[in-house]
């Protein structure tokens, strides 16, 4: 285990030792949720990076041309 990981492990153990035992179930649940979330986010980021930019137009300016013009007016049978 690298030195930095050992430091974190030591600090985590110190923090856990300061928690009253009646809170252990809550702490354990928090750690499990954190781990699942971290793993899910890590996998999601890898998948997104493989697929490329999912929203290539995000942040680009756009202009509405005739924003109040009816759309697909010819498709309405009642107007025929």
N, C-alpha and C positions, 0 to 999 in steps of 0.2 A: 504494500500500500504506500503510495507517495506520502511524503512528509506532510503536505497540506491536508490530505485526507485524514491523516492521523490526528492532526490538530483539530479538525472539525469533529471527528469522532470523540475525542477527549472532551471538547466543549459541549457536545450534545449529551454525553453521559453526565457531566457536571450539572447541566440544566435539568435533566430528568431526575437526578438525585435531589433536587430542590423542590420537586413537585410532591405534594402530599399524596399518599397511596390511594386515597379515595377518588382522586382524579385520574388514576392510571387508565381506566377504561376510556375516558374521553380523550386522553392524550394518545392512546393507541389508535383510536378511531381517526383522530386528526392526522396522525402519521400515515395511516393507510390511505386516507383520502388524498393527502398530499402526494404520496408516491404514485397512486393511480393517475392523478391529474398531470404530474410531471412526465410520466411515461407517455400518456396520451398526447400531450402537447408536443413532446419530442417526436413521436411518430407522425403527428399531423404536419409538423414543420418539414420533416423529411419528405413526406408525400407531396406537399406543396412545391418544394424545391425541385422535385423530379418532374412535376407537371409544368413547370414554368410559371409565368405570371398569370394568375387566374383572372385578373381584372386589368388588362393592358391599357384601357382607356381611363382608368381612375385618375382623377386630378386634372384631366385635360379640359379646357374650356369647351362649351357647347352653346349653340344658339337654336332657339325655337323659331321655326318658320311657320307662320300662320297657326299659332297654338290653339286657336278657337275653331279652326276649320273642322267640319265633321269628318270622321274617319270611316271608311268603308260604307259610304252612303248608298252605293249601288247594291249592297248586299241585303238591304232591308226590303223584305217583300211588301210590307205595308205601304211603302212609298212608291211602289211600281204602278 
